[in-house]
Amino acid sequence: MGGFRMKHIASSERTYLQRWLLETCRAELAHWLQLLVAPLFFLWNPPVAGVIILFYALAVNLPCIIVQRYNRPRLRGILQRAIRREAMTT
């Protein structure tokens, strides 16, 4: 439905790689926002449940944030090589 598949890099074209880079930023932001609202569960849950939900949110979202941050510099390198390759062919 118009989503961007991030299972593997499907192209080495500059525009595709730029889109991929943008999607990594969007994905990281989405995970940070999920962590941001997790403390709201303390408002309507017992404190123990709030702590469990908070730890769950950290356990689920932090690995995704780390992966996005790890992949972004590598992706920028691939993008730079694609830009250089494109410049050499034109």
PyMOL Python script that loads the backbone (N, CA, C, O; Angstrom):
from pymol import cmd

cmd.read_pdbstr("""\
ATOM      1  N   MET A   1       0.814  -1.198   0.000  1.00  0.00           N
ATOM      2  CA  MET A   1       0.000   0.000   0.000  1.00  0.00           C
ATOM      3  C   MET A   1       0.854   1.258   0.000  1.00  0.00           C
ATOM      4  O   MET A   1       0.610   2.156   0.806  1.00  0.00           O
ATOM      5  N   GLY A   2       1.812   1.347  -0.846  1.00  0.00           N
ATOM      6  CA  GLY A   2       2.612   2.544  -0.944  1.00  0.00           C
ATOM      7  C   GLY A   2       3.750   2.626   0.050  1.00  0.00           C
ATOM      8  O   GLY A   2       4.402   3.665   0.154  1.00  0.00           O
ATOM      9  N   GLY A   3       4.007   1.548   0.789  1.00  0.00           N
ATOM     10  CA  GLY A   3       5.096   1.540   1.760  1.00  0.00           C
ATOM     11  C   GLY A   3       6.444   1.368   1.080  1.00  0.00           C
ATOM     12  O   GLY A   3       6.529   1.114  -0.121  1.00  0.00           O
ATOM     13  N   PHE A   4       7.472   1.508   1.859  1.00  0.00           N
ATOM     14  CA  PHE A   4       8.838   1.384   1.352  1.00  0.00           C
ATOM     15  C   PHE A   4       9.460   0.162   2.016  1.00  0.00           C
ATOM     16  O   PHE A   4       9.689   0.159   3.226  1.00  0.00           O
ATOM     17  N   ARG A   5       9.734  -0.876   1.228  1.00  0.00           N
ATOM     18  CA  ARG A   5      10.303  -2.103   1.775  1.00  0.00           C
ATOM     19  C   ARG A   5      11.775  -1.883   2.100  1.00  0.00           C
ATOM     20  O   ARG A   5      12.556  -1.425   1.265  1.00  0.00           O
ATOM     21  N   MET A   6      12.134  -2.226   3.349  1.00  0.00           N
ATOM     22  CA  MET A   6      13.508  -2.002   3.798  1.00  0.00           C
ATOM     23  C   MET A   6      14.206  -3.305   4.163  1.00  0.00           C
ATOM     24  O   MET A   6      15.164  -3.308   4.936  1.00  0.00           O
ATOM     25  N   LYS A   7      13.728  -4.409   3.607  1.00  0.00           N
ATOM     26  CA  LYS A   7      14.342  -5.694   3.921  1.00  0.00           C
ATOM     27  C   LYS A   7      15.743  -5.787   3.339  1.00  0.00           C
ATOM     28  O   LYS A   7      16.655  -6.312   3.978  1.00  0.00           O
ATOM     29  N   HIS A   8      15.913  -5.278   2.129  1.00  0.00           N
ATOM     30  CA  HIS A   8      17.236  -5.220   1.498  1.00  0.00           C
ATOM     31  C   HIS A   8      17.247  -4.098   0.473  1.00  0.00           C
ATOM     32  O   HIS A   8      16.203  -3.665  -0.013  1.00  0.00           O
ATOM     33  N   ILE A   9      18.444  -3.641   0.157  1.00  0.00           N
ATOM     34  CA  ILE A   9      18.592  -2.567  -0.826  1.00  0.00           C
ATOM     35  C   ILE A   9      18.332  -3.152  -2.207  1.00  0.00           C
ATOM     36  O   ILE A   9      19.022  -4.076  -2.639  1.00  0.00           O
ATOM     37  N   ALA A  10      17.346  -2.617  -2.888  1.00  0.00           N
ATOM     38  CA  ALA A  10      16.914  -3.170  -4.168  1.00  0.00           C
ATOM     39  C   ALA A  10      17.525  -2.456  -5.368  1.00  0.00           C
ATOM     40  O   ALA A  10      17.367  -2.913  -6.500  1.00  0.00           O
ATOM     41  N   SER A  11      18.211  -1.356  -5.143  1.00  0.00           N
ATOM     42  CA  SER A  11      18.756  -0.592  -6.250  1.00  0.00           C
ATOM     43  C   SER A  11      19.957   0.214  -5.775  1.00  0.00           C
ATOM     44  O   SER A  11      20.090   0.515  -4.589  1.00  0.00           O
ATOM     45  N   SER A  12      20.820   0.555  -6.712  1.00  0.00           N
ATOM     46  CA  SER A  12      21.955   1.414  -6.376  1.00  0.00           C
ATOM     47  C   SER A  12      21.791   2.801  -6.988  1.00  0.00           C
ATOM     48  O   SER A  12      22.748   3.574  -7.048  1.00  0.00           O
ATOM     49  N   GLU A  13      20.581   3.116  -7.441  1.00  0.00           N
ATOM     50  CA  GLU A  13      20.316   4.438  -7.998  1.00  0.00           C
ATOM     51  C   GLU A  13      20.294   5.477  -6.884  1.00  0.00           C
ATOM     52  O   GLU A  13      19.844   5.209  -5.770  1.00  0.00           O
ATOM     53  N   ARG A  14      20.784   6.652  -7.205  1.00  0.00           N
ATOM     54  CA  ARG A  14      20.912   7.724  -6.219  1.00  0.00           C
ATOM     55  C   ARG A  14      19.573   8.074  -5.582  1.00  0.00           C
ATOM     56  O   ARG A  14      19.498   8.197  -4.359  1.00  0.00           O
ATOM     57  N   THR A  15      18.525   8.237  -6.365  1.00  0.00           N
ATOM     58  CA  THR A  15      17.228   8.637  -5.808  1.00  0.00           C
ATOM     59  C   THR A  15      16.668   7.564  -4.876  1.00  0.00           C
ATOM     60  O   THR A  15      16.069   7.880  -3.848  1.00  0.00           O
ATOM     61  N   TYR A  16      16.862   6.302  -5.236  1.00  0.00           N
ATOM     62  CA  TYR A  16      16.400   5.210  -4.375  1.00  0.00           C
ATOM     63  C   TYR A  16      17.162   5.226  -3.054  1.00  0.00           C
ATOM     64  O   TYR A  16      16.555   5.073  -1.994  1.00  0.00           O
ATOM     65  N   LEU A  17      18.469   5.408  -3.099  1.00  0.00           N
ATOM     66  CA  LEU A  17      19.288   5.426  -1.883  1.00  0.00           C
ATOM     67  C   LEU A  17      18.955   6.633  -1.011  1.00  0.00           C
ATOM     68  O   LEU A  17      18.962   6.538   0.217  1.00  0.00           O
ATOM     69  N   GLN A  18      18.666   7.763  -1.644  1.00  0.00           N
ATOM     70  CA  GLN A  18      18.263   8.944  -0.874  1.00  0.00           C
ATOM     71  C   GLN A  18      16.930   8.687  -0.165  1.00  0.00           C
ATOM     72  O   GLN A  18      16.739   9.093   0.981  1.00  0.00           O
ATOM     73  N   ARG A  19      16.024   8.016  -0.850  1.00  0.00           N
ATOM     74  CA  ARG A  19      14.737   7.668  -0.237  1.00  0.00           C
ATOM     75  C   ARG A  19      14.957   6.709   0.931  1.00  0.00           C
ATOM     76  O   ARG A  19      14.339   6.854   1.986  1.00  0.00           O
ATOM     77  N   TRP A  20      15.835   5.736   0.736  1.00  0.00           N
ATOM     78  CA  TRP A  20      16.145   4.773   1.797  1.00  0.00           C
ATOM     79  C   TRP A  20      16.696   5.499   3.031  1.00  0.00           C
ATOM     80  O   TRP A  20      16.313   5.203   4.162  1.00  0.00           O
ATOM     81  N   LEU A  21      17.593   6.446   2.792  1.00  0.00           N
ATOM     82  CA  LEU A  21      18.180   7.223   3.885  1.00  0.00           C
ATOM     83  C   LEU A  21      17.092   8.010   4.627  1.00  0.00           C
ATOM     84  O   LEU A  21      17.080   8.059   5.857  1.00  0.00           O
ATOM     85  N   LEU A  22      16.202   8.611   3.880  1.00  0.00           N
ATOM     86  CA  LEU A  22      15.086   9.339   4.486  1.00  0.00           C
ATOM     87  C   LEU A  22      14.217   8.400   5.314  1.00  0.00           C
ATOM     88  O   LEU A  22      13.775   8.760   6.405  1.00  0.00           O
ATOM     89  N   GLU A  23      13.974   7.204   4.800  1.00  0.00           N
ATOM     90  CA  GLU A  23      13.145   6.243   5.523  1.00  0.00           C
ATOM     91  C   GLU A  23      13.810   5.781   6.817  1.00  0.00           C
ATOM     92  O   GLU A  23      13.112   5.493   7.789  1.00  0.00           O
ATOM     93  N   THR A  24      15.140   5.703   6.855  1.00  0.00           N
ATOM     94  CA  THR A  24      15.807   5.334   8.109  1.00  0.00           C
ATOM     95  C   THR A  24      15.606   6.426   9.159  1.00  0.00           C
ATOM     96  O   THR A  24      15.437   6.137  10.343  1.00  0.00           O
ATOM     97  N   CYS A  25      15.627   7.665   8.719  1.00  0.00           N
ATOM     98  CA  CYS A  25      15.371   8.779   9.652  1.00  0.00           C
ATOM     99  C   CYS A  25      13.932   8.737  10.157  1.00  0.00           C
ATOM    100  O   CYS A  25      13.674   8.934  11.344  1.00  0.00           O
ATOM    101  N   ARG A  26      13.003   8.479   9.248  1.00  0.00           N
ATOM    102  CA  ARG A  26      11.594   8.396   9.618  1.00  0.00           C
ATOM    103  C   ARG A  26      11.357   7.236  10.586  1.00  0.00           C
ATOM    104  O   ARG A  26      10.621   7.377  11.563  1.00  0.00           O
ATOM    105  N   ALA A  27      11.977   6.103  10.314  1.00  0.00           N
ATOM    106  CA  ALA A  27      11.805   4.936  11.177  1.00  0.00           C
ATOM    107  C   ALA A  27      12.356   5.208  12.582  1.00  0.00           C
ATOM    108  O   ALA A  27      11.728   4.853  13.579  1.00  0.00           O
ATOM    109  N   GLU A  28      13.521   5.835  12.650  1.00  0.00           N
ATOM    110  CA  GLU A  28      14.094   6.153  13.957  1.00  0.00           C
ATOM    111  C   GLU A  28      13.184   7.113  14.722  1.00  0.00           C
ATOM    112  O   GLU A  28      12.944   6.927  15.915  1.00  0.00           O
ATOM    113  N   LEU A  29      12.682   8.130  14.041  1.00  0.00           N
ATOM    114  CA  LEU A  29      11.775   9.082  14.687  1.00  0.00           C
ATOM    115  C   LEU A  29      10.535   8.374  15.218  1.00  0.00           C
ATOM    116  O   LEU A  29      10.089   8.662  16.329  1.00  0.00           O
ATOM    117  N   ALA A  30       9.974   7.456  14.443  1.00  0.00           N
ATOM    118  CA  ALA A  30       8.775   6.734  14.885  1.00  0.00           C
ATOM    119  C   ALA A  30       9.055   5.957  16.168  1.00  0.00           C
ATOM    120  O   ALA A  30       8.211   5.922  17.064  1.00  0.00           O
ATOM    121  N   HIS A  31      10.219   5.340  16.267  1.00  0.00           N
ATOM    122  CA  HIS A  31      10.549   4.585  17.473  1.00  0.00           C
ATOM    123  C   HIS A  31      10.796   5.509  18.672  1.00  0.00           C
ATOM    124  O   HIS A  31      10.421   5.177  19.796  1.00  0.00           O
ATOM    125  N   TRP A  32      11.416   6.653  18.438  1.00  0.00           N
ATOM    126  CA  TRP A  32      11.597   7.615  19.528  1.00  0.00           C
ATOM    127  C   TRP A  32      10.247   8.121  20.023  1.00  0.00           C
ATOM    128  O   TRP A  32      10.046   8.270  21.228  1.00  0.00           O
ATOM    129  N   LEU A  33       9.322   8.386  19.103  1.00  0.00           N
ATOM    130  CA  LEU A  33       8.001   8.883  19.500  1.00  0.00           C
ATOM    131  C   LEU A  33       7.241   7.839  20.313  1.00  0.00           C
ATOM    132  O   LEU A  33       6.516   8.187  21.246  1.00  0.00           O
ATOM    133  N   GLN A  34       7.400   6.570  19.967  1.00  0.00           N
ATOM    134  CA  GLN A  34       6.755   5.517  20.753  1.00  0.00           C
ATOM    135  C   GLN A  34       7.312   5.488  22.173  1.00  0.00           C
ATOM    136  O   GLN A  34       6.572   5.263  23.131  1.00  0.00           O
ATOM    137  N   LEU A  35       8.609   5.714  22.304  1.00  0.00           N
ATOM    138  CA  LEU A  35       9.201   5.774  23.640  1.00  0.00           C
ATOM    139  C   LEU A  35       8.724   7.007  24.398  1.00  0.00           C
ATOM    140  O   LEU A  35       8.536   6.969  25.614  1.00  0.00           O
ATOM    141  N   LEU A  36       8.532   8.082  23.677  1.00  0.00           N
ATOM    142  CA  LEU A  36       8.110   9.328  24.311  1.00  0.00           C
ATOM    143  C   LEU A  36       6.746   9.203  24.982  1.00  0.00           C
ATOM    144  O   LEU A  36       6.529   9.772  26.052  1.00  0.00           O
ATOM    145  N   VAL A  37       5.830   8.469  24.369  1.00  0.00           N
ATOM    146  CA  VAL A  37       4.482   8.355  24.935  1.00  0.00           C
ATOM    147  C   VAL A  37       4.350   7.219  25.941  1.00  0.00           C
ATOM    148  O   VAL A  37       3.328   7.132  26.623  1.00  0.00           O
ATOM    149  N   ALA A  38       5.337   6.356  26.056  1.00  0.00           N
ATOM    150  CA  ALA A  38       5.251   5.219  26.981  1.00  0.00           C
ATOM    151  C   ALA A  38       4.970   5.642  28.427  1.00  0.00           C
ATOM    152  O   ALA A  38       4.190   4.971  29.102  1.00  0.00           O
ATOM    153  N   PRO A  39       5.569   6.720  28.928  1.00  0.00           N
ATOM    154  CA  PRO A  39       5.258   7.115  30.312  1.00  0.00           C
ATOM    155  C   PRO A  39       3.788   7.474  30.554  1.00  0.00           C
ATOM    156  O   PRO A  39       3.340   7.485  31.700  1.00  0.00           O
ATOM    157  N   LEU A  40       3.040   7.765  29.498  1.00  0.00           N
ATOM    158  CA  LEU A  40       1.619   8.080  29.670  1.00  0.00           C
ATOM    159  C   LEU A  40       0.835   6.901  30.245  1.00  0.00           C
ATOM    160  O   LEU A  40      -0.228   7.091  30.836  1.00  0.00           O
ATOM    161  N   PHE A  41       1.351   5.695  30.076  1.00  0.00           N
ATOM    162  CA  PHE A  41       0.650   4.532  30.603  1.00  0.00           C
ATOM    163  C   PHE A  41       0.586   4.543  32.125  1.00  0.00           C
ATOM    164  O   PHE A  41      -0.241   3.849  32.716  1.00  0.00           O
ATOM    165  N   PHE A  42       1.449   5.324  32.759  1.00  0.00           N
ATOM    166  CA  PHE A  42       1.387   5.455  34.220  1.00  0.00           C
ATOM    167  C   PHE A  42       0.105   6.172  34.659  1.00  0.00           C
ATOM    168  O   PHE A  42      -0.321   6.037  35.806  1.00  0.00           O
ATOM    169  N   LEU A  43      -0.499   6.926  33.755  1.00  0.00           N
ATOM    170  CA  LEU A  43      -1.695   7.690  34.118  1.00  0.00           C
ATOM    171  C   LEU A  43      -2.890   6.788  34.413  1.00  0.00           C
ATOM    172  O   LEU A  43      -3.695   7.111  35.285  1.00  0.00           O
ATOM    173  N   TRP A  44      -3.022   5.676  33.712  1.00  0.00           N
ATOM    174  CA  TRP A  44      -4.210   4.833  33.906  1.00  0.00           C
ATOM    175  C   TRP A  44      -3.893   3.388  34.271  1.00  0.00           C
ATOM    176  O   TRP A  44      -4.788   2.543  34.264  1.00  0.00           O
ATOM    177  N   ASN A  45      -2.655   3.094  34.586  1.00  0.00           N
ATOM    178  CA  ASN A  45      -2.268   1.757  35.014  1.00  0.00           C
ATOM    179  C   ASN A  45      -1.623   1.823  36.388  1.00  0.00           C
ATOM    180  O   ASN A  45      -1.111   2.871  36.785  1.00  0.00           O
ATOM    181  N   PRO A  46      -1.642   0.720  37.113  1.00  0.00           N
ATOM    182  CA  PRO A  46      -0.910   0.682  38.379  1.00  0.00           C
ATOM    183  C   PRO A  46       0.581   0.892  38.114  1.00  0.00           C
ATOM    184  O   PRO A  46       1.056   0.576  37.023  1.00  0.00           O
ATOM    185  N   PRO A  47       1.323   1.413  39.077  1.00  0.00           N
ATOM    186  CA  PRO A  47       2.748   1.688  38.860  1.00  0.00           C
ATOM    187  C   PRO A  47       3.544   0.480  38.355  1.00  0.00           C
ATOM    188  O   PRO A  47       4.422   0.631  37.506  1.00  0.00           O
ATOM    189  N   VAL A  48       3.247  -0.705  38.868  1.00  0.00           N
ATOM    190  CA  VAL A  48       3.976  -1.904  38.420  1.00  0.00           C
ATOM    191  C   VAL A  48       3.737  -2.140  36.929  1.00  0.00           C
ATOM    192  O   VAL A  48       4.674  -2.445  36.192  1.00  0.00           O
ATOM    193  N   ALA A  49       2.501  -2.002  36.488  1.00  0.00           N
ATOM    194  CA  ALA A  49       2.183  -2.178  35.074  1.00  0.00           C
ATOM    195  C   ALA A  49       2.876  -1.101  34.229  1.00  0.00           C
ATOM    196  O   ALA A  49       3.369  -1.382  33.137  1.00  0.00           O
ATOM    197  N   GLY A  50       2.906   0.112  34.740  1.00  0.00           N
ATOM    198  CA  GLY A  50       3.593   1.192  34.019  1.00  0.00           C
ATOM    199  C   GLY A  50       5.065   0.891  33.837  1.00  0.00           C
ATOM    200  O   GLY A  50       5.625   1.137  32.768  1.00  0.00           O
ATOM    201  N   VAL A  51       5.700   0.356  34.878  1.00  0.00           N
ATOM    202  CA  VAL A  51       7.121   0.005  34.789  1.00  0.00           C
ATOM    203  C   VAL A  51       7.328  -1.108  33.773  1.00  0.00           C
ATOM    204  O   VAL A  51       8.275  -1.064  32.988  1.00  0.00           O
ATOM    205  N   ILE A  52       6.445  -2.109  33.783  1.00  0.00           N
ATOM    206  CA  ILE A  52       6.545  -3.212  32.826  1.00  0.00           C
ATOM    207  C   ILE A  52       6.401  -2.689  31.404  1.00  0.00           C
ATOM    208  O   ILE A  52       7.168  -3.062  30.517  1.00  0.00           O
ATOM    209  N   ILE A  53       5.416  -1.827  31.192  1.00  0.00           N
ATOM    210  CA  ILE A  53       5.197  -1.264  29.855  1.00  0.00           C
ATOM    211  C   ILE A  53       6.399  -0.422  29.427  1.00  0.00           C
ATOM    212  O   ILE A  53       6.808  -0.462  28.267  1.00  0.00           O
ATOM    213  N   LEU A  54       6.954   0.330  30.354  1.00  0.00           N
ATOM    214  CA  LEU A  54       8.117   1.161  30.031  1.00  0.00           C
ATOM    215  C   LEU A  54       9.310   0.293  29.631  1.00  0.00           C
ATOM    216  O   LEU A  54       9.989   0.585  28.646  1.00  0.00           O
ATOM    217  N   PHE A  55       9.567  -0.773  30.392  1.00  0.00           N
ATOM    218  CA  PHE A  55      10.666  -1.676  30.027  1.00  0.00           C
ATOM    219  C   PHE A  55      10.401  -2.385  28.703  1.00  0.00           C
ATOM    220  O   PHE A  55      11.317  -2.600  27.910  1.00  0.00           O
ATOM    221  N   TYR A  56       9.151  -2.742  28.474  1.00  0.00           N
ATOM    222  CA  TYR A  56       8.797  -3.363  27.197  1.00  0.00           C
ATOM    223  C   TYR A  56       9.050  -2.388  26.042  1.00  0.00           C
ATOM    224  O   TYR A  56       9.614  -2.762  25.014  1.00  0.00           O
ATOM    225  N   ALA A  57       8.629  -1.149  26.223  1.00  0.00           N
ATOM    226  CA  ALA A  57       8.835  -0.146  25.175  1.00  0.00           C
ATOM    227  C   ALA A  57      10.321   0.054  24.888  1.00  0.00           C
ATOM    228  O   ALA A  57      10.722   0.183  23.731  1.00  0.00           O
ATOM    229  N   LEU A  58      11.129   0.079  25.934  1.00  0.00           N
ATOM    230  CA  LEU A  58      12.577   0.203  25.738  1.00  0.00           C
ATOM    231  C   LEU A  58      13.144  -1.011  25.022  1.00  0.00           C
ATOM    232  O   LEU A  58      13.946  -0.871  24.098  1.00  0.00           O
ATOM    233  N   ALA A  59      12.733  -2.202  25.442  1.00  0.00           N
ATOM    234  CA  ALA A  59      13.253  -3.434  24.854  1.00  0.00           C
ATOM    235  C   ALA A  59      12.881  -3.576  23.383  1.00  0.00           C
ATOM    236  O   ALA A  59      13.647  -4.129  22.594  1.00  0.00           O
ATOM    237  N   VAL A  60      11.715  -3.078  23.020  1.00  0.00           N
ATOM    238  CA  VAL A  60      11.257  -3.212  21.639  1.00  0.00           C
ATOM    239  C   VAL A  60      11.801  -2.101  20.744  1.00  0.00           C
ATOM    240  O   VAL A  60      12.130  -2.353  19.585  1.00  0.00           O
ATOM    241  N   ASN A  61      11.899  -0.895  21.254  1.00  0.00           N
ATOM    242  CA  ASN A  61      12.253   0.241  20.406  1.00  0.00           C
ATOM    243  C   ASN A  61      13.745   0.546  20.341  1.00  0.00           C
ATOM    244  O   ASN A  61      14.232   0.948  19.285  1.00  0.00           O
ATOM    245  N   LEU A  62      14.478   0.373  21.419  1.00  0.00           N
ATOM    246  CA  LEU A  62      15.913   0.696  21.394  1.00  0.00           C
ATOM    247  C   LEU A  62      16.704  -0.112  20.364  1.00  0.00           C
ATOM    248  O   LEU A  62      17.548   0.463  19.677  1.00  0.00           O
ATOM    249  N   PRO A  63      16.470  -1.418  20.227  1.00  0.00           N
ATOM    250  CA  PRO A  63      17.206  -2.138  19.177  1.00  0.00           C
ATOM    251  C   PRO A  63      16.948  -1.577  17.774  1.00  0.00           C
ATOM    252  O   PRO A  63      17.857  -1.511  16.947  1.00  0.00           O
ATOM    253  N   CYS A  64      15.714  -1.178  17.521  1.00  0.00           N
ATOM    254  CA  CYS A  64      15.390  -0.605  16.208  1.00  0.00           C
ATOM    255  C   CYS A  64      16.106   0.727  15.997  1.00  0.00           C
ATOM    256  O   CYS A  64      16.592   1.008  14.902  1.00  0.00           O
ATOM    257  N   ILE A  65      16.169   1.541  17.040  1.00  0.00           N
ATOM    258  CA  ILE A  65      16.874   2.822  16.955  1.00  0.00           C
ATOM    259  C   ILE A  65      18.361   2.586  16.700  1.00  0.00           C
ATOM    260  O   ILE A  65      18.975   3.266  15.878  1.00  0.00           O
ATOM    261  N   ILE A  66      18.928   1.619  17.407  1.00  0.00           N
ATOM    262  CA  ILE A  66      20.351   1.304  17.235  1.00  0.00           C
ATOM    263  C   ILE A  66      20.625   0.826  15.812  1.00  0.00           C
ATOM    264  O   ILE A  66      21.617   1.227  15.204  1.00  0.00           O
ATOM    265  N   VAL A  67      19.761  -0.023  15.284  1.00  0.00           N
ATOM    266  CA  VAL A  67      19.947  -0.521  13.916  1.00  0.00           C
ATOM    267  C   VAL A  67      19.896   0.622  12.913  1.00  0.00           C
ATOM    268  O   VAL A  67      20.718   0.682  11.999  1.00  0.00           O
ATOM    269  N   GLN A  68      18.937   1.532  13.077  1.00  0.00           N
ATOM    270  CA  GLN A  68      18.838   2.661  12.145  1.00  0.00           C
ATOM    271  C   GLN A  68      20.088   3.531  12.215  1.00  0.00           C
ATOM    272  O   GLN A  68      20.600   3.970  11.186  1.00  0.00           O
ATOM    273  N   ARG A  69      20.574   3.777  13.418  1.00  0.00           N
ATOM    274  CA  ARG A  69      21.780   4.601  13.577  1.00  0.00           C
ATOM    275  C   ARG A  69      23.022   3.897  13.060  1.00  0.00           C
ATOM    276  O   ARG A  69      23.944   4.552  12.575  1.00  0.00           O
ATOM    277  N   TYR A  70      23.061   2.579  13.155  1.00  0.00           N
ATOM    278  CA  TYR A  70      24.195   1.811  12.641  1.00  0.00           C
ATOM    279  C   TYR A  70      24.183   1.798  11.116  1.00  0.00           C
ATOM    280  O   TYR A  70      25.232   1.924  10.484  1.00  0.00           O
ATOM    281  N   ASN A  71      23.017   1.647  10.535  1.00  0.00           N
ATOM    282  CA  ASN A  71      22.910   1.532   9.081  1.00  0.00           C
ATOM    283  C   ASN A  71      23.065   2.862   8.356  1.00  0.00           C
ATOM    284  O   ASN A  71      23.525   2.896   7.215  1.00  0.00           O
ATOM    285  N   ARG A  72      22.687   3.949   9.003  1.00  0.00           N
ATOM    286  CA  ARG A  72      22.689   5.241   8.311  1.00  0.00           C
ATOM    287  C   ARG A  72      24.068   5.650   7.786  1.00  0.00           C
ATOM    288  O   ARG A  72      24.157   6.040   6.622  1.00  0.00           O
ATOM    289  N   PRO A  73      25.147   5.585   8.572  1.00  0.00           N
ATOM    290  CA  PRO A  73      26.465   5.953   8.021  1.00  0.00           C
ATOM    291  C   PRO A  73      26.904   5.020   6.892  1.00  0.00           C
ATOM    292  O   PRO A  73      27.519   5.456   5.919  1.00  0.00           O
ATOM    293  N   ARG A  74      26.583   3.736   7.031  1.00  0.00           N
ATOM    294  CA  ARG A  74      26.921   2.798   5.962  1.00  0.00           C
ATOM    295  C   ARG A  74      26.162   3.152   4.688  1.00  0.00           C
ATOM    296  O   ARG A  74      26.720   3.105   3.592  1.00  0.00           O
ATOM    297  N   LEU A  75      24.899   3.502   4.837  1.00  0.00           N
ATOM    298  CA  LEU A  75      24.081   3.873   3.692  1.00  0.00           C
ATOM    299  C   LEU A  75      24.573   5.166   3.055  1.00  0.00           C
ATOM    300  O   LEU A  75      24.547   5.309   1.833  1.00  0.00           O
ATOM    301  N   ARG A  76      25.021   6.108   3.883  1.00  0.00           N
ATOM    302  CA  ARG A  76      25.580   7.349   3.325  1.00  0.00           C
ATOM    303  C   ARG A  76      26.817   7.057   2.474  1.00  0.00           C
ATOM    304  O   ARG A  76      27.022   7.689   1.438  1.00  0.00           O
ATOM    305  N   GLY A  77      27.631   6.111   2.906  1.00  0.00           N
ATOM    306  CA  GLY A  77      28.798   5.716   2.112  1.00  0.00           C
ATOM    307  C   GLY A  77      28.391   5.127   0.781  1.00  0.00           C
ATOM    308  O   GLY A  77      28.986   5.443  -0.249  1.00  0.00           O
ATOM    309  N   ILE A  78      27.378   4.272   0.793  1.00  0.00           N
ATOM    310  CA  ILE A  78      26.880   3.685  -0.459  1.00  0.00           C
ATOM    311  C   ILE A  78      26.337   4.782  -1.359  1.00  0.00           C
ATOM    312  O   ILE A  78      26.563   4.766  -2.569  1.00  0.00           O
ATOM    313  N   LEU A  79      25.624   5.734  -0.773  1.00  0.00           N
ATOM    314  CA  LEU A  79      25.069   6.843  -1.545  1.00  0.00           C
ATOM    315  C   LEU A  79      26.181   7.690  -2.148  1.00  0.00           C
ATOM    316  O   LEU A  79      26.093   8.076  -3.314  1.00  0.00           O
ATOM    317  N   GLN A  80      27.222   7.987  -1.380  1.00  0.00           N
ATOM    318  CA  GLN A  80      28.336   8.782  -1.901  1.00  0.00           C
ATOM    319  C   GLN A  80      29.010   8.078  -3.074  1.00  0.00           C
ATOM    320  O   GLN A  80      29.361   8.715  -4.067  1.00  0.00           O
ATOM    321  N   ARG A  81      29.189   6.761  -2.958  1.00  0.00           N
ATOM    322  CA  ARG A  81      29.778   6.006  -4.079  1.00  0.00           C
ATOM    323  C   ARG A  81      28.877   6.057  -5.301  1.00  0.00           C
ATOM    324  O   ARG A  81      29.367   6.167  -6.425  1.00  0.00           O
ATOM    325  N   ALA A  82      27.575   5.979  -5.101  1.00  0.00           N
ATOM    326  CA  ALA A  82      26.629   6.055  -6.218  1.00  0.00           C
ATOM    327  C   ALA A  82      26.690   7.429  -6.872  1.00  0.00           C
ATOM    328  O   ALA A  82      26.636   7.533  -8.097  1.00  0.00           O
ATOM    329  N   ILE A  83      26.803   8.482  -6.070  1.00  0.00           N
ATOM    330  CA  ILE A  83      26.894   9.836  -6.618  1.00  0.00           C
ATOM    331  C   ILE A  83      28.185   9.993  -7.422  1.00  0.00           C
ATOM    332  O   ILE A  83      28.175  10.562  -8.514  1.00  0.00           O
ATOM    333  N   ARG A  84      29.299   9.485  -6.878  1.00  0.00           N
ATOM    334  CA  ARG A  84      30.566   9.549  -7.631  1.00  0.00           C
ATOM    335  C   ARG A  84      30.486   8.754  -8.922  1.00  0.00           C
ATOM    336  O   ARG A  84      30.956   9.209  -9.965  1.00  0.00           O
ATOM    337  N   ARG A  85      29.894   7.571  -8.859  1.00  0.00           N
ATOM    338  CA  ARG A  85      29.754   6.738 -10.044  1.00  0.00           C
ATOM    339  C   ARG A  85      28.884   7.432 -11.092  1.00  0.00           C
ATOM    340  O   ARG A  85      29.171   7.378 -12.288  1.00  0.00           O
ATOM    341  N   GLU A  86      27.819   8.084 -10.628  1.00  0.00           N
ATOM    342  CA  GLU A  86      26.934   8.812 -11.529  1.00  0.00           C
ATOM    343  C   GLU A  86      27.655   9.997 -12.165  1.00  0.00           C
ATOM    344  O   GLU A  86      27.460  10.277 -13.348  1.00  0.00           O
ATOM    345  N   ALA A  87      28.483  10.691 -11.394  1.00  0.00           N
ATOM    346  CA  ALA A  87      29.232  11.842 -11.903  1.00  0.00           C
ATOM    347  C   ALA A  87      30.260  11.405 -12.946  1.00  0.00           C
ATOM    348  O   ALA A  87      30.525  12.137 -13.899  1.00  0.00           O
ATOM    349  N   MET A  88      30.834  10.226 -12.772  1.00  0.00           N
ATOM    350  CA  MET A  88      31.849   9.749 -13.712  1.00  0.00           C
ATOM    351  C   MET A  88      31.222   9.321 -15.034  1.00  0.00           C
ATOM    352  O   MET A  88      31.902   9.348 -16.059  1.00  0.00           O
ATOM    353  N   THR A  89      29.951   8.927 -15.049  1.00  0.00           N
ATOM    354  CA  THR A  89      29.302   8.476 -16.281  1.00  0.00           C
ATOM    355  C   THR A  89      28.679   9.629 -17.051  1.00  0.00           C
ATOM    356  O   THR A  89      28.323   9.465 -18.218  1.00  0.00           O
ATOM    357  N   THR A  90      28.539  10.792 -16.424  1.00  0.00           N
ATOM    358  CA  THR A  90      27.922  11.914 -17.145  1.00  0.00           C
ATOM    359  C   THR A  90      28.954  12.916 -17.582  1.00  0.00           C
ATOM    360  O   THR A  90      28.613  13.923 -18.202  1.00  0.00           O
TER     361      THR A  90
END
""", "prot")
cmd.dss("prot")
cmd.show_as("cartoon", "prot")
cmd.util.cbc("prot")
cmd.orient("prot")
